[in-house]
């Protein structure tokens, strides 16, 4: 037993070190950068032609147009230059959450540590050399003047392809101040929020609507104890002109420390922002221990380490860890991690050579929340036990409930929060997707959009995640009940409203709501009783009724609604019964597979559940699904295969999903259907690997339901009821298993070799 425990410990330590990313040559450009971060800050770090670069990004830095702006670029130069030679190493040290760079040129040897304080918005750059060198730190900005954005460049903001007049990215304020370089962006009074409110006929409610862009100021200051202002310079990186503000060593030194403190706040006075920034800078300590401890705990909390003869399997395990690192860099952000690049986007022409725009660019917007994509970023956090990280996503929706309710009341005169698929960070539909060229009498609550019309139900996935955190970790979810209940109220009220518009009866002959018109994701349009919506409503209602947080006097209301939800429809292929995407529909618009949403995310079908054969038939025989099948981007076929116990297909699709990205950093996937690095690509990969390894159903915990027996693995995952499961599969046998609490061990069902 002692030997097993020692092997267990050594394997974990070896795996963590093995998963470090190590480069021994410098990079060619920002596409070959390495992600570094913590708290709510992300850096792209690379060394190019002997100079060290890093982009700075932070959660919530939205400008007037709702572009998620970067906070600039830092460029470090050295004289004499230790990086002007071939001896070079750059490493992402996962266990401790930082990056190191080392270089040697002749007798000069220099090491750089780049780390972010997990608990304070502060970036630290430590430079140590064996001989005195001069360091120049250049703060570089492409927002030194106003920039008119045209054509596809507006895809980075909320106007997208339908700008109203001239759209400008307004300049930042940048200056030498207090011994450093201070930089900030202050949103002007008129923003895309005002444009959207007017477009959607909500002007009379404007003062009651939450506006996150109003009075927003964000930026920071770069300082160094041994550094002084050294003038300005200018240049072009790729196709983007920039100006620079230099700090330089007062005298050559063997040690330098750069501090970059950031601040984001809502205030109409720059002086207030500066006061907060100064406080952050004064409290910034070059003490990494608390951040290292946080990262150590993060990795010990949950992991999947694969040691297989199949190199594709090993890549999947490693890239699972690398992507989880990227997610961990926004643990404490006010806003959720964006599916379309997160905090780690880089110059867009390196993703698409036609897009010669600034580093602020990302496709599908900055403040626009695309729910079908966002959900895949957050589902895997249940099994990793990263419940704190999920709060930003939950609070995002909670903060928008009032706006969504006002929108519903204004458009249709009934209650409930209507959340659309392309949702702005102020709770209204994206204005381009809502449509500017609308028929005069078109329903003002509707998006005039062939893909998005009648698609309301993705909010219910986030409602379920909230309910799951209560089940997994006994989280207090009382503050989220208004979100869950208002989201359900919308469906009850809206489809009653639509039925009464058609005739005298609100329900069909069996007493069920008629969910028409509806939408099976963005794919099956003008659907009658869409399966994805039915599965969503049944699941959320059942979980809500079971929740100990729900007041007793509310249970009867939601129990009554549950009885009104229609049953899922079926159809046949090759004589096999399969799940239908809806009872009927008019057209197919996209390539999603909502007929399998009852498998995931709704988990109505799966291992040990009734109707598994019907779900497997759907995966195998549905001609639409066979045509749509892929591992790219947000595709979730790997998850379906895992949930259905189809081991070979789950392994094939998940290893394709989690294989090295083809970029220098292995987990910079994309663009797929969205952007690079594609976070819903990584999230769906994580979910698939988790579901191959462990599934739960009530109190039951199924181990290895779709796991190849020859994939050796050491794992630790979370299950409902405050349970952790840690084990090692070696040569097809479960050689160690630790379940906490131990009373849950009786609920384990080991499916390996079954």
C-alpha positions in Angstrom: 0.0 0.0 0.0 2.9 2.3 0.8 4.4 1.6 -2.6 1.1 2.5 -4.3 0.8 5.7 -2.4 4.4 6.7 -3.3 3.8 5.8 -7.0 0.6 7.9 -6.8 2.5 11.0 -5.5 5.4 10.7 -7.8 3.2 10.2 -10.8 1.3 13.4 -10.0 4.4 15.5 -9.5 6.0 14.1 -12.7 2.8 14.8 -14.6 2.6 18.4 -13.5 6.2 19.0 -14.6 5.8 17.0 -17.8 2.9 19.2 -18.8 5.0 22.4 -18.6 5.4 24.1 -22.0 9.1 24.6 -22.8 10.5 26.5 -25.8 14.2 26.6 -26.6 13.9 28.9 -29.6 12.4 32.4 -29.8 9.1 33.1 -31.4 8.4 34.7 -34.8 5.4 36.8 -33.7 2.5 37.1 -31.3 0.7 34.0 -32.6 3.6 32.1 -31.0 3.0 33.6 -27.6 2.5 31.8 -24.3 -0.5 32.5 -22.0 0.3 33.7 -18.4 -2.1 35.1 -15.9 -4.0 35.0 -12.7 -7.0 36.6 -10.9 -8.6 38.3 -13.9 -5.6 39.2 -16.0 -4.2 37.4 -19.1 -0.9 38.1 -20.8 0.5 36.9 -24.1 4.2 36.5 -23.6 6.8 35.9 -26.3 10.4 36.7 -27.2 11.0 37.9 -30.7 14.4 39.0 -32.3 15.9 39.3 -28.8 13.2 41.4 -27.3 10.5 40.4 -24.8 6.9 41.2 -25.5 3.7 40.9 -23.6 0.1 41.9 -24.4 -2.1 42.8 -21.4 -5.8 41.9 -21.2 -8.2 42.0 -18.3 -11.8 40.9 -17.8 -14.4 43.7 -18.3 -12.5 46.4 -20.3 -15.3 47.3 -22.6 -15.2 50.6 -24.6 -18.0 52.7 -26.0 -18.6 50.3 -28.8 -18.4 47.2 -26.5 -15.0 46.1 -27.8 -13.0 44.2 -25.2 -9.9 46.3 -25.4 -6.4 45.1 -24.5 -4.5 47.3 -22.1 -1.5 47.7 -24.3 1.8 46.0 -25.1 5.1 45.9 -23.1 8.4 45.5 -24.9 11.6 44.9 -23.0 15.0 45.6 -24.5 18.4 45.0 -22.9 21.9 46.3 -23.3 24.1 44.3 -23.6 21.5 41.8 -24.8 21.4 38.3 -23.3 18.8 37.3 -25.8 20.9 38.1 -28.9 22.2 34.6 -29.0 21.0 31.0 -29.4 21.0 29.9 -25.8 17.4 30.4 -24.8 14.6 28.9 -22.8 11.0 30.0 -22.1 8.8 27.8 -19.8 5.3 27.9 -18.5 5.5 26.5 -15.0 2.0 25.2 -14.5 2.2 24.1 -10.9 3.2 27.6 -9.7 1.3 29.6 -12.4 4.1 31.7 -13.9 6.5 31.9 -16.8 10.3 32.0 -16.9 12.6 33.2 -19.6 16.4 32.7 -19.6 19.1 33.6 -22.1 22.8 33.6 -22.4 25.1 35.6 -24.7 28.7 35.0 -24.0 29.3 35.4 -20.3 26.0 37.3 -19.8 23.2 35.2 -18.3 19.8 36.7 -17.5 16.6 35.2 -16.1 13.1 36.8 -16.2 10.1 35.7 -14.2 6.7 37.0 -15.3 3.8 36.4 -12.9 0.4 37.9 -12.0 -0.8 38.4 -8.5 -3.9 36.2 -8.2 -5.4 38.4 -5.5 -4.5 41.9 -6.7 -4.6 43.3 -10.3 -0.8 43.6 -10.5 1.7 42.1 -13.0 5.2 41.5 -11.9 8.3 41.2 -14.1 11.5 40.2 -12.2 14.8 40.5 -14.1 18.0 39.0 -12.7 21.4 39.0 -14.5 24.9 37.9 -13.6 26.3 41.2 -14.8 25.0 44.7 -14.9 22.7 45.5 -17.9 20.5 48.3 -18.9 16.8 47.6 -19.2 14.4 49.6 -21.3 10.6 49.0 -20.8 8.5 50.4 -23.5 4.7 50.8 -23.0 3.3 50.6 -26.5 -0.2 51.6 -27.6 -2.0 51.5 -31.0 -4.7 53.7 -29.4 -2.7 56.9 -29.4 -5.2 58.5 -31.6 -8.9 57.9 -32.6 -9.3 55.1 -35.1 -12.2 54.7 -37.5 -13.2 51.0 -37.7 -14.7 49.9 -41.0 -15.8 46.7 -42.7 -15.1 43.5 -40.8 -13.2 45.3 -38.1 -16.5 46.1 -36.6 -16.9 42.4 -35.8 -14.9 43.3 -32.7 -17.7 45.4 -31.3 -21.5 45.3 -31.0 -22.2 47.0 -34.3 -20.7 44.1 -36.3 -21.8 44.3 -40.0 -24.3 47.1 -39.4 -22.6 50.2 -38.1 -24.8 53.2 -37.6 -22.7 56.1 -39.0 -19.0 56.4 -38.4 -17.7 54.0 -35.7 -14.5 55.0 -33.9 -12.3 53.4 -31.3 -11.4 56.4 -29.3 -7.9 57.1 -28.1 -6.5 56.4 -24.7 -4.9 58.9 -22.3 -1.2 58.0 -21.9 1.5 60.0 -20.1 4.6 59.8 -17.9 3.3 60.3 -14.3 4.4 59.5 -10.8 7.7 58.0 -12.0 6.0 55.7 -14.5 3.7 55.4 -17.5 0.0 55.9 -16.8 -2.6 54.8 -19.3 -6.4 54.6 -19.3 -9.5 54.6 -21.4 -12.5 56.6 -20.3 -15.8 55.8 -21.9 -17.6 58.8 -23.4 -21.3 59.5 -22.3 -22.8 58.1 -25.5 -22.2 54.4 -26.1 -23.7 51.5 -28.1 -26.0 51.0 -25.1 -27.9 54.2 -26.0 -28.0 53.2 -29.7 -29.4 49.8 -28.8 -32.0 51.1 -26.4 -33.4 53.5 -29.0 -33.3 50.9 -31.7 -35.4 48.5 -29.7 -38.0 51.0 -28.6 -37.0 51.2 -25.0 -36.2 54.8 -24.6 -38.9 55.5 -22.1 -37.3 52.8 -19.8 -33.7 53.9 -20.3 -33.1 55.4 -16.9 -34.3 52.1 -15.3 -32.0 49.9 -17.4 -28.6 48.7 -16.2 -25.8 50.2 -18.3 -22.3 48.6 -17.6 -20.6 50.9 -20.1 -21.6 54.2 -18.4 -18.7 56.0 -16.6 -16.4 53.0 -17.1 -12.6 53.8 -16.8 -9.9 51.2 -17.1 -6.1 51.2 -17.5 -3.1 51.1 -15.3 0.5 52.3 -14.6 3.9 50.7 -15.3 6.7 51.6 -12.9 10.2 50.4 -11.9 12.2 51.3 -8.8 15.4 51.8 -10.7 13.7 53.2 -13.8 13.0 56.7 -15.1 11.2 58.2 -18.1 13.3 58.0 -21.3 11.2 59.6 -24.0 8.9 58.4 -26.7 9.3 56.3 -29.8 7.0 55.1 -32.6 6.9 52.1 -35.0 4.7 49.5 -36.6 4.1 45.9 -35.4 2.8 43.8 -38.3 0.4 46.3 -39.9 -0.5 48.3 -36.8 1.3 51.7 -36.0 2.0 52.3 -32.4 3.6 54.9 -30.1 5.8 54.1 -27.2 6.6 55.6 -23.8 9.9 54.4 -22.4 11.2 53.7 -18.9 14.9 53.0 -18.7 17.3 51.9 -16.0 18.9 54.9 -14.1 22.1 52.9 -14.0 23.0 49.4 -15.3 22.0 46.8 -12.7 22.0 43.1 -12.1 18.4 43.3 -10.9 15.3 45.1 -12.1 11.6 44.8 -11.1 8.8 46.1 -13.1 5.3 46.5 -11.6 2.2 47.0 -13.8 -0.8 47.9 -11.6 -4.3 47.9 -13.2 -7.6 49.5 -12.2 -11.1 49.3 -13.6 -13.9 51.3 -12.0 -17.2 53.0 -12.6 -16.8 56.7 -11.9 -17.3 60.0 -13.8 -14.1 61.4 -12.3 -10.6 60.3 -13.5 -9.3 61.5 -10.1 -11.3 58.7 -8.4 -9.8 56.1 -10.8 -6.3 57.5 -10.1 -6.8 57.3 -6.4 -7.8 53.6 -6.6 -4.9 52.9 -8.9 -2.4 54.6 -6.6 -3.7 52.5 -3.7 -3.3 49.3 -5.7 0.2 50.2 -6.6 1.2 51.1 -3.0 -0.1 47.7 -1.9 1.6 45.8 -4.6 4.2 43.6 -3.1 6.8 41.5 -4.9 5.7 38.4 -2.9 4.6 35.5 -5.0 4.0 33.0 -2.3 0.2 33.5 -1.9 -0.3 33.3 -5.7 1.9 30.1 -5.9 -0.1 28.6 -3.0 -3.4 29.4 -4.9 -2.1 27.7 -8.1 -0.8 24.7 -6.2 -4.2 24.2 -4.6 -5.9 24.7 -8.0 -3.9 21.8 -9.5 -4.3 19.6 -6.4 -8.1 20.2 -6.5 -8.7 18.4 -9.8 -6.7 16.8 -12.6 -6.5 14.2 -15.4 -3.0 12.9 -16.1 -2.9 10.4 -18.9 0.1 8.0 -19.5 -0.7 5.9 -22.5 1.1 4.3 -25.4 -1.3 6.3 -27.6 0.3 9.7 -28.0 -3.0 11.2 -29.0 -4.3 10.3 -25.6 -1.3 11.8 -23.9 -1.8 15.0 -25.9 -5.5 15.1 -24.8 -4.5 14.9 -21.1 -1.8 17.5 -21.4 -4.0 20.0 -23.3 -6.8 19.5 -20.9 -4.4 20.8 -18.2 -3.1 23.6 -20.4 -6.6 24.8 -21.2 -7.6 24.6 -17.5 -4.7 26.9 -16.8 -6.1 29.4 -19.3 -9.5 29.3 -17.5 -7.8 29.7 -14.1 -6.5 33.1 -15.2 -10.0 34.5 -14.9 -11.0 33.0 -11.6 -12.0 36.3 -10.0 -13.1 38.3 -13.1 -16.3 40.4 -12.9 -17.2 39.1 -16.3 -17.2 35.5 -17.6 -14.3 34.2 -19.8 -15.2 34.9 -23.4 -15.7 31.9 -25.7 -14.0 33.8 -28.6 -10.4 34.1 -27.3 -10.8 34.6 -23.6 -7.9 36.9 -22.4 -5.4 35.6 -24.9 -6.2 36.9 -28.4 -3.4 38.2 -30.5 -2.9 40.1 -33.8 -5.8 39.0 -36.0 -3.9 38.8 -39.3 -2.0 35.8 -37.8 -5.4 34.0 -37.6 -6.8 35.3 -40.9 -4.3 37.1 -43.2 -7.1 39.3 -44.6 -7.8 40.9 -41.2 -5.0 43.4 -40.8 -6.5 45.1 -37.7 -5.3 46.0 -34.3 -4.7 43.5 -31.4 -8.1 44.5 -30.0 -9.9 42.5 -32.7 -11.8 39.3 -32.1 -14.6 37.9 -34.1 -18.1 37.9 -32.6 -17.7 40.9 -30.4 -16.3 41.8 -27.0 -19.4 42.6 -24.9 -21.6 40.3 -26.8 -22.4 37.1 -25.0 -23.2 34.1 -27.3 -24.8 31.7 -24.9 -24.6 28.5 -26.9 -20.8 29.0 -27.0 -20.4 30.4 -23.5 -22.0 27.3 -21.9 -19.3 25.0 -23.1 -16.7 27.1 -21.3 -18.5 26.7 -18.0 -19.9 23.2 -17.9 -16.6 21.5 -17.2 -16.0 23.5 -14.0 -18.5 21.4 -12.1 -16.3 18.2 -12.3 -13.1 20.2 -11.8 -14.6 21.7 -8.6 -14.0 25.2 -9.8 -17.3 26.6 -8.4 -15.8 30.0 -7.6 -14.9 30.5 -11.3 -18.6 29.9 -12.2 -19.8 32.9 -10.2 -18.9 35.4 -12.9 -21.1 33.6 -15.4 -24.0 33.3 -13.0 -23.7 36.9 -11.8 -23.6 38.1 -15.5 -27.1 36.8 -16.0 -28.3 37.7 -12.5 -27.3 41.3 -13.2 -29.4 41.4 -16.4 -32.7 40.0 -15.0 -34.3 43.4 -14.6 -33.4 44.6 -18.1 -34.7 41.3 -19.6 -37.9 41.7 -17.7 -38.4 45.3 -18.8 -37.8 44.2 -22.4 -40.4 41.4 -22.1 -43.0 43.7 -20.5 -42.5 46.4 -23.1 -42.7 44.0 -26.1 -45.4 41.6 -25.1 -47.0 43.0 -21.9 -46.3 39.9 -19.8 -43.9 38.8 -17.1 -40.6 36.9 -17.2 -37.0 37.6 -18.4 -36.4 37.0 -22.1 -32.7 36.2 -22.7 -31.7 36.0 -26.4 -28.9 34.0 -27.8 -26.8 36.9 -29.0 -27.0 38.9 -25.7 -25.3 42.2 -24.9 -23.7 42.7 -21.5 -26.6 45.0 -20.7 -29.2 42.3 -21.4 -30.6 43.4 -24.7 -30.3 41.6 -28.1 -27.2 42.5 -30.1 -28.3 45.4 -32.3 -26.9 43.9 -35.5 -28.6 40.6 -34.9 -31.8 42.3 -33.8 -31.8 43.9 -37.2 -31.9 47.5 -38.5 -33.9 46.8 -41.7 -37.0 45.5 -40.0 -40.6 45.6 -41.4 -42.4 48.5 -39.7 -45.0 46.2 -38.0 -42.5 43.5 -37.0 -42.8 42.4 -33.3 -40.3 44.6 -31.4 -39.5 41.8 -28.9 -38.2 39.6 -31.8 -34.9 39.5 -33.5 -35.3 39.9 -37.3 -32.9 37.1 -37.8 -33.3 33.7 -39.5 -30.8 32.0 -37.1 -31.9 33.5 -33.8 -35.6 33.9 -34.0 -37.5 32.2 -31.2 -34.3 30.9 -29.5 -34.8 31.7 -25.8 -33.7 28.6 -24.0 -29.9 28.7 -23.6 -30.3 30.7 -20.3 -31.8 27.5 -18.9 -28.4 25.8 -19.1 -26.9 28.4 -16.8 -29.9 28.0 -14.5 -29.1 24.3 -14.3 -25.4 25.0 -13.7 -26.5 27.1 -10.7 -28.7 24.4 -9.4 -25.8 21.9 -9.9 -23.4 23.9 -7.7 -25.9 23.5 -4.9 -26.1 19.8 -5.5 -22.3 19.4 -6.0 -21.1 21.7 -3.3 -24.1 22.8 -1.1 -23.6 26.3 -2.5 -26.1 28.9 -1.3 -28.0 29.7 -4.4 -30.9 31.8 -2.9 -29.7 35.0 -4.6 -30.1 33.3 -8.0 -33.6 32.1 -7.5 -35.1 35.3 -9.1 -33.1 34.5 -12.3 -34.2 30.9 -12.5 -37.8 31.7 -11.7 -38.0 34.7 -14.0 -36.5 32.6 -16.9 -39.1 29.9 -16.4 -41.9 32.5 -16.0 -41.0 33.8 -19.5 -41.7 30.4 -21.1 -45.0 29.9 -19.2 -46.2 33.4 -19.9 -44.9 33.8 -23.5 -46.2 30.5 -24.9 -49.6 31.1 -23.2 -49.6 34.5 -24.7 -48.8 33.2 -28.2 -51.4 30.5 -27.9 -54.1 33.0 -27.0 -53.1 35.1 -30.0 -53.9 32.1 -32.2 -57.2 31.1 -30.5 -59.1 30.7 -27.3 -57.1 27.8 -25.8 -53.7 28.2 -24.1 -52.9 24.4 -24.0 -53.2 21.5 -26.4 -55.7 18.7 -25.9 -53.5 17.0 -23.4 -53.1 20.0 -21.2 -49.6 20.8 -22.5 -48.1 24.2 -23.5 -47.7 24.4 -27.2 -44.1 25.5 -27.7 -44.6 27.2 -31.1 -43.0 28.9 -32.8 -39.8 27.6 -31.3 -36.2 26.8 -32.3 -34.1 23.7 -31.9 -30.8 25.6 -31.2 -30.1 27.7 -34.3 -30.7 24.7 -36.6 -34.3 23.5 -36.6 -36.3 26.7 -37.2 -40.0 27.5 -36.7 -40.1 24.3 -34.6 -43.2 22.9 -32.9 -42.2 21.5 -29.5 -38.5 21.6 -30.0 -36.8 18.8 -28.1 -34.0 21.0 -26.8 -36.5 23.3 -25.2 -38.7 20.5 -23.8 -35.6 18.8 -22.2 -34.4 22.1 -20.8 -37.7 23.0 -19.2 -38.3 19.5 -17.8 -34.8 19.4 -16.3 -34.7 22.9 -14.8 -38.2 22.5 -13.3 -37.4 19.2 -11.8 -34.1 20.4 -10.3 -35.8 23.6 -9.0 -38.6 21.6 -7.3 -36.0 19.4 -5.6 -33.8 22.3 -4.5 -33.8 22.9 -0.7 -33.3 26.6 -1.5 -36.8 27.0 -3.0 -39.4 28.3 -0.5 -42.0 25.6 0.2 -44.8 27.9 -1.0 -43.3 28.0 -4.5 -43.1 24.3 -5.1 -46.7 23.8 -6.1 -46.4 26.6 -8.8 -43.4 25.0 -10.5 -44.8 21.5 -10.1 -47.9 22.6 -11.9 -45.8 24.1 -14.7 -43.8 20.8 -15.0 -47.0 18.9 -15.7 -47.7 21.3 -18.7 -44.4 20.5 -20.5 -45.0 18.3 -23.5 -43.1 15.0 -24.1 -40.1 14.6 -26.4 -40.9 13.5 -30.0 -39.4 10.6 -31.9 -38.8 9.6 -35.5 -37.4 6.6 -37.3 -34.3 5.9 -39.5 -33.6 2.4 -41.0 -36.4 1.1 -38.8 -34.7 2.4 -35.7 -36.5 4.7 -33.2 -34.5 8.0 -32.7 -35.0 11.2 -30.9 -36.5 13.9 -33.1 -35.3 17.5 -33.0 -38.9 18.6 -32.7 -42.4 17.5 -33.5 -42.3 19.5 -36.7 -40.1 22.3 -38.2 -39.9 24.4 -41.3 -36.3 24.6 -42.2 -32.7 23.7 -41.2 -30.4 26.8 -40.7 -27.3 25.5 -39.0 -25.4 22.3 -38.1 -26.1 21.8 -34.4 -27.5 18.5 -33.1 -30.3 19.5 -30.6 -32.0 16.1 -30.9 -29.1 14.9 -28.7 -29.3 17.7 -26.2 -31.4 15.4 -24.0 -28.1 13.4 -23.8 -26.0 16.5 -23.1 -26.5 19.0 -21.5 -29.8 17.7 -20.1 -28.7 14.2 -19.2 -32.2 12.7 -19.6 -30.5 9.8 -21.6 -27.2 8.2 -20.6 -25.4 5.3 -19.0 -27.8 3.4 -16.6 -30.8 5.4 -17.8 -34.0 4.3 -19.6 -34.0 4.8 -23.4 -30.2 4.5 -23.8 -30.7 2.4 -27.0 -32.9 5.2 -28.5 -30.3 7.8 -27.9 -27.6 5.5 -29.4 -29.8 5.0 -32.4 -30.0 8.7 -32.8 -26.2 9.1 -32.7 -25.8 6.2 -35.2 -28.6 6.6 -37.7 -29.9 10.2 -37.8 -28.8 11.4 -41.2 -28.6 15.0 -40.1 -26.3 14.2 -37.3 -24.1 12.0 -39.5 -23.8 15.0 -41.9 -23.1 17.5 -39.1 -20.6 15.4 -37.1 -17.2 17.0 -36.4 -14.7 17.8 -33.7 -14.2 21.4 -34.7 -15.1 24.3 -32.4 -18.3 24.1 -30.5 -19.2 20.7 -31.9 -20.1 18.4 -29.1 -20.2 15.0 -30.8 -17.4 13.8 -28.6 -19.5 14.5 -25.5 -22.5 12.7 -27.0 -20.3 9.6 -27.7 -18.9 9.6 -24.2 -22.3 10.0 -22.5 -23.6 7.1 -24.6 -20.7 4.8 -23.6 -19.4 4.6 -27.2 -15.8 4.2 -26.2 -14.1 4.0 -29.6 -16.0 7.0 -31.0 -15.6 9.0 -27.8 -11.8 8.4 -27.9 -11.6 9.2 -31.6 -13.5 12.5 -31.4 -12.0 13.7 -28.1 -8.5 13.1 -29.2 -9.2 15.0 -32.4 -10.7 17.8 -30.3 -7.9 18.0 -27.8 -4.9 17.3 -30.1 -2.2 20.0 -30.4 -3.7 23.1 -31.9 -1.1 23.4 -34.7 0.0 26.7 -33.1 3.1 27.0 -30.9 1.0 26.9 -27.8 -0.8 23.5 -27.9 -4.1 24.8 -26.5 -4.5 27.8 -28.8 -7.2 26.1 -30.9 -9.2 27.8 -33.6 -10.6 29.8 -35.1 -13.1 27.0 -35.7 -16.4 28.8 -36.1 -15.4 31.7 -33.8 -11.9 32.9 -33.0 -8.5 32.0 -31.6 -7.9 30.7 -29.0 -11.3 29.1 -29.3 -12.4 28.5 -25.7 -15.6 26.6 -26.5 -13.4 24.2 -28.5 -11.3 23.7 -25.3 -14.4 23.5 -23.0 -16.1 20.9 -25.1 -12.9 18.9 -25.2 -12.7 19.0 -21.4 -16.3 17.9 -21.0 -15.8 15.0 -23.3 -12.7 13.7 -21.5 -14.5 14.1 -18.1 -17.6 12.2 -19.4 -15.4 9.4 -20.8 -13.8 9.0 -17.3 -16.7 9.6 -14.9 -20.5 10.1 -15.1 -23.0 10.5 -12.4 -26.7 9.7 -12.1 -28.4 10.6 -8.9 -26.1 9.0 -6.2 -24.5 6.6 -8.7 -21.0 7.3 -9.9 -19.9 5.5 -13.0 -16.1 5.2 -13.5 -14.6 4.7 -17.0 -18.0 4.5 -18.9 -16.3 5.3 -22.2 -12.6 5.0 -21.3 -10.1 2.8 -23.3 -8.7 0.2 -21.0 -5.2 0.8 -22.3 -5.2 4.5 -21.4 -3.4 4.6 -18.0 -4.7 7.6 -16.0 -4.4 9.3 -12.6 -7.4 11.5 -12.0 -9.3 13.5 -9.4 -12.8 14.8 -10.2 -15.8 16.1 -8.3 -19.2 14.5 -8.1 -22.5 15.7 -6.6 -23.0 15.8 -2.8 -19.6 17.2 -1.9 -17.8 14.2 -3.2 -14.3 13.9 -4.8 -13.1 10.8 -6.6 -9.4 10.2 -7.1 -8.0 7.1 -8.7 -5.5 5.5 -10.9 -6.1 3.1 -13.8 -3.0 1.1 -14.6 -2.9 -1.6 -17.3 -6.6 -1.9 -17.3 -7.0 -2.2 -13.5 -8.2 0.3 -10.9 -5.2 0.0 -8.5 -6.1 2.8 -6.2 -9.3 4.7 -5.3 -9.9 7.5 -2.9 -13.5 8.7 -2.4 -14.3 11.5 0.0 -16.5 11.2 2.0 -15.7 7.4 2.3 -19.5 6.7 2.6 -19.8 7.5 -1.1 -17.5 4.7 -2.1 -20.5 2.3 -2.1 -22.0 4.4 -4.9 -19.0 3.7 -7.3 -19.7 1.5 -10.3 -16.4 0.5 -12.0 -17.2 0.0 -15.7 -13.7 -0.7 -17.0 -13.5 -3.8 -19.2 -17.3 -4.2 -19.1 
